[in-house]
Amino acid sequence: MSEPSCRKNGVLMHISSLPSEFGIGTLGRQAYAFADFLNKSCQGYWQILPICPTSFGDSPYQSFSTFAGNPYFIDLELLAKDGYIKKSDWENENFGDDPCRVDYELLYKSRGKLFLKVYQNFIKNIPEGFENFCSENKYWLDDYALFMAVKDEHGGEPFCRWEDDIRRREPQALEYWEDKCKERVIYYKMLQYLFFKQWKELKSYVNSKGIKIIGDLPIYVAADSADVWAEPEQFSLDEDLNPIEVAGCPPDAFSKDGQLWGNPVYDWEYMKKDGYRWWISRLKKCLEIYDIIRVDHFRGFDSYYCIKSGEKTAKKGVWRKGPGIEFWKAMKNELSSLPIIAEDLGFLTDSVRKLLKRSGFPGMKVLQFAFDSREESDYLPYMYEKNSVVYTGTHDNDTIIGWTKTAKAKDVAFAKKYLRAKSTKSLAESMMTAAMASVSDACILTMQDLLKLGSEARMNTPSTIGGNWEWRMAPDADLSQAQEFLKYNTVLYGRADRKEFDYAKETDS
């Protein structure tokens, strides 16, 4: 991270989980209000999940492009302010009946209609900055916009089912489809222009409050993505451009079949010969969007688990050697600054630990993993080092209150004793306080835990389909207690200026 010696605190809250009247969190009013909440709570970080367009399954870790922004996050009120749409255009749209859940099917239908109206107004008076935006982002935008336009023409079918010539990007086919989908290509470029315009304005506001945004970079990309279609040589594919092997995790205590992610793995030999050009472009883009990057599945750079394409589970897989420290040396040579958090969770070998140490990046510590009553855990706070980031849980964990009901009784009892929690009910507050009190330079708490919510607010359950990535904060949620708790403990444990509070006065009272 950019400030390894500076103790700070932050909150994990994805954009989609913000309240709004538009069926999903957006880059509008509520995002600015959340930044204000963080500022008043003395927070230094706002961590989010990937902001790329979600594909089938609605996971931000399976996207149509690693470079593009999610059009669902474009705020309609801001579009109205810019004259692209009117309030009357969306007043009768159905965005879903539950303000605490995202209905992605309804979003797909409603946003499609509304964005067409936006396009009709946009094309009449194209803003001056649009041409510059398209030029500056040409290296990914042209391929993404054409990919999405051709996908629409094929009823949303994955590109592996397109005609052979366009699937293989033969020059005549590209020319034909670019002409046929001319308006649709501009439409998709427009959406990206509008997204990044709103994002840039929001990020500027967040940064002005002394808050840095931690973004999330999935190690892999989706098989059906503009990334694979545009540069298939970067991936391990067969002659028909289908994955030879796919990524995943082997069976463990959490999943007897392992995790079959389905992403194509990289052709690391080709990437090395190519000077890791694709990765350099990817990280450069991320550093434009975020202040700090959490690199998902960092251990995959040391060794990665592959499953033969077509397998139904991840049981039959092999470990292959990743690019190692030479990859990160190449990145540092090209990028002067690498403010990175390494997601180093899971099965760690000595070589993975060595790679993390040589990289200098802080790893992650998750308190929920600390209380396995059967064995000693590296996740207990007294095992931490300063160059680390402590979490109570991640987007793949249950909430703390949910965990107390689903974890083994012995584990919960151990957590209560270790954290000196007076009751199971108070465990959430005790665990968050312990995280903030730890030596880790950075501490990230989830918004669900701060609101003391149960399993109904869980963001994702790995290896399950449906019901994930849907949680949203209630529009009438009372943040006053969370703000007071955050501010008090953030200051108390040296993660903000102690001048904020007069502790002696508070003790006397």
C-alpha positions in Angstrom: 0.0 0.0 0.0 1.1 3.6 -0.5 1.2 4.4 3.2 2.5 1.2 5.0 3.5 3.1 8.2 0.2 5.0 8.5 -2.5 3.3 10.6 -5.9 3.8 9.1 -9.4 2.3 9.2 -12.0 1.8 6.4 -15.3 0.2 5.5 -16.1 -2.4 2.8 -19.3 -1.4 1.0 -19.8 -2.1 -2.6 -21.5 0.4 -4.9 -24.3 -2.0 -5.7 -25.2 -2.1 -2.0 -25.8 1.6 -1.6 -29.5 2.5 -1.1 -31.2 4.2 -4.0 -34.6 4.3 -5.7 -33.2 2.8 -8.9 -33.0 -0.8 -7.8 -29.2 -0.8 -7.2 -26.6 1.5 -5.7 -25.3 4.2 -8.1 -22.7 6.8 -8.3 -25.1 9.5 -7.3 -26.5 11.2 -4.2 -26.2 8.2 -1.8 -22.6 7.5 -2.8 -21.7 11.1 -1.8 -23.7 10.7 1.4 -21.7 7.5 2.2 -18.4 9.3 1.6 -19.7 11.9 4.1 -20.5 9.2 6.6 -17.0 7.8 6.3 -15.5 11.2 6.7 -17.5 11.9 9.9 -16.5 8.5 11.2 -12.7 9.4 10.7 -12.3 6.6 8.1 -9.4 6.6 5.7 -10.5 3.9 3.2 -13.6 3.0 1.3 -13.2 -0.5 -0.1 -15.4 -1.7 -2.9 -15.7 -4.8 -5.1 -14.9 -4.9 -8.9 -16.9 -2.2 -10.7 -16.9 -4.0 -14.1 -20.1 -5.0 -16.0 -21.5 -8.1 -14.5 -22.4 -11.0 -16.8 -24.5 -14.1 -16.2 -24.7 -14.9 -12.5 -24.4 -11.3 -11.6 -20.9 -11.7 -10.0 -18.5 -8.8 -10.2 -15.8 -11.4 -10.6 -17.2 -12.6 -13.9 -17.3 -9.6 -16.2 -17.6 -8.9 -19.9 -14.6 -6.7 -19.6 -11.9 -6.1 -17.0 -11.5 -2.5 -18.2 -15.1 -1.3 -18.5 -17.4 0.1 -15.8 -20.8 -1.3 -14.8 -23.6 0.8 -16.6 -26.0 -0.2 -13.8 -24.1 2.2 -11.5 -24.7 5.2 -13.8 -27.0 7.5 -11.7 -30.2 8.6 -13.4 -30.6 11.8 -11.4 -27.2 12.9 -12.6 -28.1 12.0 -16.2 -31.3 14.2 -15.7 -29.1 17.0 -14.4 -27.0 16.8 -17.6 -30.2 16.8 -19.8 -30.0 13.3 -21.1 -33.2 12.1 -19.5 -36.2 13.3 -17.5 -37.6 12.2 -14.2 -40.8 11.3 -16.0 -38.9 8.8 -18.1 -38.2 6.5 -15.0 -41.1 7.3 -12.6 -43.2 4.4 -13.8 -40.3 1.9 -14.2 -40.3 -1.1 -11.9 -36.9 -1.5 -10.3 -38.0 -4.1 -7.8 -40.2 -4.3 -4.7 -37.5 -5.0 -2.1 -35.2 -2.0 -1.3 -32.7 -4.4 0.4 -32.2 -6.6 -2.6 -31.0 -6.1 -6.2 -33.3 -7.7 -8.9 -30.8 -8.0 -11.8 -33.4 -9.3 -14.2 -35.6 -6.2 -13.7 -32.5 -4.0 -14.0 -31.6 -5.5 -17.3 -35.0 -4.7 -18.8 -35.5 -1.3 -17.2 -32.0 0.1 -17.8 -32.0 -1.1 -21.4 -35.1 1.1 -22.2 -33.9 4.1 -20.3 -30.4 4.0 -21.8 -31.9 4.0 -25.2 -33.7 7.3 -24.4 -30.4 8.6 -23.1 -28.7 7.6 -26.3 -31.3 9.4 -28.4 -30.6 12.7 -26.6 -26.8 12.1 -26.3 -26.4 11.6 -30.1 -28.2 14.9 -30.8 -25.6 16.8 -28.9 -22.4 14.8 -28.3 -20.3 16.4 -25.6 -16.9 17.7 -26.3 -15.1 15.3 -24.0 -16.6 12.2 -25.7 -14.1 12.1 -28.6 -11.1 12.5 -26.2 -12.5 9.8 -24.0 -12.8 7.4 -26.9 -9.3 8.2 -28.1 -7.6 7.8 -24.7 -9.4 4.5 -24.0 -9.2 3.1 -27.6 -6.8 0.3 -26.5 -9.8 -1.5 -24.7 -12.9 0.5 -25.6 -13.1 -0.3 -29.3 -13.0 -4.1 -28.7 -15.4 -3.9 -25.7 -18.0 -1.9 -27.6 -17.9 -4.1 -30.7 -17.9 -7.2 -28.5 -21.1 -6.1 -26.7 -22.8 -4.9 -29.9 -22.1 -8.2 -31.7 -23.3 -10.1 -28.6 -26.6 -8.2 -28.8 -27.0 -9.2 -32.4 -26.5 -12.8 -31.4 -29.2 -12.6 -28.6 -26.6 -12.5 -25.9 -24.9 -15.8 -26.9 -21.3 -16.2 -25.7 -18.7 -15.5 -28.4 -17.7 -19.1 -28.6 -21.1 -19.7 -30.4 -20.7 -16.9 -33.0 -19.8 -17.4 -36.6 -16.3 -18.7 -37.1 -15.0 -15.6 -38.9 -16.1 -13.0 -36.3 -15.2 -15.4 -33.4 -11.7 -15.5 -34.8 -11.7 -11.7 -35.6 -11.0 -12.1 -39.3 -10.4 -8.6 -40.8 -13.3 -8.8 -43.2 -15.7 -10.0 -40.5 -14.6 -7.2 -38.1 -15.2 -4.6 -40.9 -18.6 -6.1 -41.7 -19.8 -6.1 -38.0 -18.3 -2.7 -37.3 -20.5 -1.3 -40.1 -23.6 -3.3 -39.2 -23.4 -2.3 -35.5 -22.2 1.2 -35.9 -24.9 2.8 -33.8 -24.8 0.1 -31.1 -21.0 0.5 -30.8 -21.4 4.2 -30.2 -24.1 3.4 -27.6 -21.7 1.2 -25.6 -19.0 3.8 -25.8 -21.5 6.4 -24.6 -22.3 4.2 -21.5 -18.6 4.0 -20.7 -18.2 7.7 -21.1 -21.1 8.5 -18.8 -19.9 5.9 -16.2 -16.4 7.2 -16.0 -17.5 10.8 -16.0 -19.6 10.1 -12.9 -16.9 7.9 -11.4 -14.2 10.5 -11.8 -16.4 13.2 -10.1 -17.3 10.8 -7.2 -13.7 9.7 -6.7 -12.6 13.4 -6.6 -15.1 14.1 -3.9 -14.1 11.0 -1.9 -10.4 11.9 -2.1 -11.2 15.5 -1.1 -12.5 14.1 2.2 -9.2 12.5 2.9 -10.5 9.0 1.9 -8.8 6.6 -0.5 -10.7 4.1 -2.6 -9.6 0.5 -2.4 -10.6 -1.3 -5.6 -10.7 -5.1 -6.2 -8.8 -6.8 -9.1 -9.9 -10.3 -9.9 -6.9 -12.4 -10.9 -8.8 -14.0 -13.8 -11.3 -12.8 -16.5 -14.4 -14.4 -17.7 -14.3 -16.9 -20.6 -17.0 -14.9 -22.4 -15.4 -11.5 -22.3 -14.0 -8.9 -24.6 -10.6 -9.6 -23.0 -10.5 -13.2 -24.2 -12.1 -12.4 -27.6 -9.7 -9.6 -28.3 -6.5 -11.2 -27.2 -7.0 -15.0 -27.2 -3.2 -15.6 -27.4 -2.9 -14.4 -23.8 -4.9 -17.4 -22.5 -4.6 -21.2 -22.6 -7.1 -22.0 -25.3 -7.4 -24.7 -27.9 -7.7 -24.3 -31.7 -11.4 -23.5 -31.4 -10.7 -20.8 -28.8 -12.2 -22.8 -26.0 -10.3 -23.1 -22.6 -8.0 -26.1 -22.3 -8.0 -25.7 -18.6 -10.1 -23.5 -16.2 -9.3 -22.0 -12.9 -10.6 -23.0 -9.5 -9.7 -24.2 -6.0 -9.1 -27.8 -4.8 -11.4 -29.5 -2.3 -11.0 -28.3 1.3 -12.8 -28.1 4.6 -15.3 -25.6 3.2 -16.1 -27.4 -0.1 -15.7 -31.2 -0.6 -15.9 -30.7 -4.4 -13.6 -27.7 -4.5 -14.5 -24.5 -6.4 -14.9 -24.6 -10.2 -14.6 -21.0 -11.3 -14.5 -21.7 -15.0 -12.2 -18.8 -16.0 -9.6 -19.6 -18.6 -6.1 -19.6 -17.2 -3.3 -17.5 -18.6 -0.6 -18.6 -21.0 2.2 -17.3 -18.8 4.9 -18.2 -21.2 3.4 -16.1 -24.0 2.7 -13.3 -21.5 6.4 -13.3 -20.5 7.6 -13.2 -24.1 5.2 -10.3 -24.7 6.6 -8.4 -21.7 3.4 -8.8 -19.8 1.9 -6.0 -21.9 -1.7 -7.0 -21.2 -1.2 -7.0 -17.5 0.7 -3.6 -17.6 -2.3 -2.1 -19.4 -4.7 -3.7 -16.9 -2.9 -2.4 -13.8 -2.4 1.1 -15.3 -6.2 1.3 -15.8 -6.8 0.1 -12.3 -4.5 2.8 -10.9 -6.4 5.4 -12.8 -9.7 4.2 -11.3 -8.6 3.4 -7.7 -6.1 4.6 -5.2 -5.2 1.2 -3.9 -5.8 -2.2 -5.5 -6.7 -5.4 -3.7 -5.3 -8.2 -5.9 -7.6 -11.2 -5.6 -6.1 -14.7 -5.3 -2.5 -13.4 -5.0 -1.3 -17.0 -4.5 -2.1 -17.7 -8.2 1.0 -15.7 -9.1 3.1 -18.4 -7.3 1.1 -21.5 -8.3 -2.4 -21.9 -9.6 -4.9 -24.7 -9.6 -6.2 -25.9 -13.0 -9.1 -28.2 -13.9 -9.5 -29.8 -17.3 -12.2 -28.0 -19.2 -15.5 -30.0 -19.1 -15.1 -31.4 -15.6 -18.1 -31.0 -13.4 -16.2 -30.4 -10.1 -12.8 -29.2 -9.1 -11.7 -32.5 -7.6 -9.5 -33.5 -10.5 -7.0 -30.7 -10.9 -3.3 -29.9 -11.0 -1.1 -27.2 -9.6 1.0 -25.3 -12.1 3.8 -22.8 -11.5 2.9 -19.1 -11.8 5.1 -16.3 -13.0 6.4 -15.6 -9.5 8.4 -12.5 -8.4 9.7 -11.8 -11.9 6.1 -10.8 -12.8 6.0 -8.2 -10.0 9.5 -6.9 -10.8 8.3 -6.3 -14.4 5.2 -4.5 -13.1 7.4 -2.3 -10.8 9.7 -1.5 -13.7 6.7 -0.1 -15.7 4.6 1.4 -12.9 6.4 3.7 -10.5 4.0 3.0 -7.7 2.2 -0.2 -6.8 -0.2 0.4 -3.9 -1.4 -3.2 -3.6 -3.1 -5.4 -1.0 -2.4 -9.1 -1.6 -5.4 -11.3 -1.0 -3.3 -14.2 0.3 -6.1 -16.3 1.9 -6.5 -20.0 1.5 -3.9 -22.8 1.3 -0.5 -21.2 1.6 2.8 -22.9 0.9 6.3 -21.7 1.9 6.8 -20.4 -1.7 3.6 -18.3 -1.5 4.7 -16.8 1.8 8.2 -16.1 0.2 6.6 -14.4 -2.8 4.4 -12.2 -0.5 7.5 -11.2 1.5 9.6 -10.4 -1.5 6.8 -8.4 -3.1 6.6 -6.2 0.0 2.8 -6.1 -0.3 0.6 -6.4 2.8 -1.3 -9.6 3.1 -4.8 -10.1 4.6 -5.9 -11.3 8.0 -9.5 -12.4 8.5 -10.7 -12.6 12.1 -13.5 -15.0 11.4 -10.8 -17.5 10.4 -9.0 -17.2 13.7 -11.3 -19.1 16.0 -10.9 -22.7 14.8 -10.9 -24.4 18.2 -9.1 -27.5 16.7 -5.8 -25.8 15.9 -3.6 -22.8 16.3 -4.4 -20.1 13.7 -2.2 -17.5 11.9 -5.3 -15.2 12.0 -5.3 -14.6 15.8 -4.3 -11.0 16.4 -1.1 -11.7 18.3 0.3 -13.4 15.2 -0.1 -10.3 13.0 2.6 -8.1 11.6 2.2 -4.4 10.9 2.4 -4.7 7.1 -1.0 -6.4 6.9 -4.7 -5.6 6.5 -7.1 -7.0 9.0 -10.7 -7.8 8.1 -13.5 -9.1 10.3 -14.7 -10.8 7.1 -14.7 -10.4 3.3 -17.5 -10.5 0.7 -17.2 -14.3 0.8 -17.8 -14.6 4.5 -21.1 -14.6 6.5 -21.7 -11.5 8.7 -20.3 -11.9 12.2 -23.8 -12.3 13.6 -24.5 -14.9 10.9 -21.3 -16.7 11.7 -22.2 -17.0 15.4 -25.2 -19.1 14.2 -23.6 -21.2 11.6 -20.1 -21.8 13.0 -19.3 -24.7 15.4 -20.3 -24.0 19.0 -16.8 -24.5 20.2 -15.4 -21.9 17.7 -18.0 -19.3 18.8 -17.2 -20.1 22.5 -13.5 -19.6 21.8 -14.1 -16.3 20.1 -16.2 -15.1 23.0 -13.4 -16.0 25.5 -10.6 -14.5 23.3 -12.5 -11.3 22.6 -13.9 -11.0 26.1 -17.4 -10.7 24.7 -20.0 -10.7 27.4 -22.5 -12.5 25.1 -22.9 -13.9 21.6 -25.0 -10.8 20.8 -22.1 -8.5 21.6 -19.5 -10.6 19.7 -19.8 -8.5 16.5 -18.8 -5.3 18.4 -16.0 -7.1 20.2 -14.6 -8.6 17.0 -14.6 -5.3 15.2 -12.9 -3.6 18.2 -10.2 -6.3 18.3 -9.6 -5.7 14.6 -9.1 -2.0 15.1 -6.9 -2.5 18.1 -4.6 -4.9 16.2 -1.1 -3.9 15.0 -2.2 -4.2 11.3 -1.5 -1.0 9.5 -5.0 -1.1 7.9 -8.3 -2.4 9.2 -11.4 -2.9 7.0 -14.8 -3.6 8.5 -17.9 -4.5 6.5 -21.0 -2.3 6.5 -23.2 -5.3 7.3 -21.3 -5.9 10.5 -21.4 -2.2 11.5 -25.2 -2.4 11.1 -25.2 -5.7 13.1 -27.0 -7.6 10.4 -27.4 -11.4 10.1 -27.0 -13.9 7.3 -29.7 -12.2 5.3 -27.1 -9.5 4.5 -24.4 -11.9 3.3 -22.9 -10.8 0.0 -21.8 -14.1 -1.4 -21.7 -17.8 -0.6 -18.9 -19.4 -2.6 -19.8 -22.4 -4.8 -23.5 -21.5 -4.8 -25.7 -20.2 -7.6 -28.4 -17.6 -7.1 -29.1 -15.2 -4.3 -25.6 -13.7 -4.3 -24.4 -10.1 -4.8 -28.0 -8.8 -4.0 -27.7 -7.2 -0.6 -28.4 -3.5 -0.3 -28.4 -1.2 2.8 -31.9 -0.2 3.7 -32.8 3.4 2.7 -33.8 4.2 6.2 -30.9 2.6 7.9 -29.8 4.5 11.0 -26.0 5.1 10.7 -25.6 7.2 13.9 -24.5 4.3 16.1 -22.2 3.0 13.5 -20.7 6.4 13.0 -20.2 6.9 16.8 -18.7 3.4 17.2 -16.3 3.9 14.2 -15.1 7.3 15.2 -14.6 6.5 18.8 -12.5 3.3 18.2 -10.7 4.6 15.1 -9.4 7.5 17.1 -8.8 5.4 20.3 -6.6 2.9 18.5 -4.5 5.4 16.7 -6.1 5.1 13.2 -7.1 8.8 13.2 -6.0 12.0 14.9 -6.5 11.7 18.7 -7.4 15.4 18.8 -10.8 14.3 17.6 -11.8 13.2 21.1 -11.1 14.3 24.7 -11.0 10.8 26.3 -10.4 12.1 29.8 -13.7 14.1 29.6 -15.5 11.0 28.3 -14.2 8.9 31.2 -15.3 11.5 33.7 -18.8 11.5 32.3 
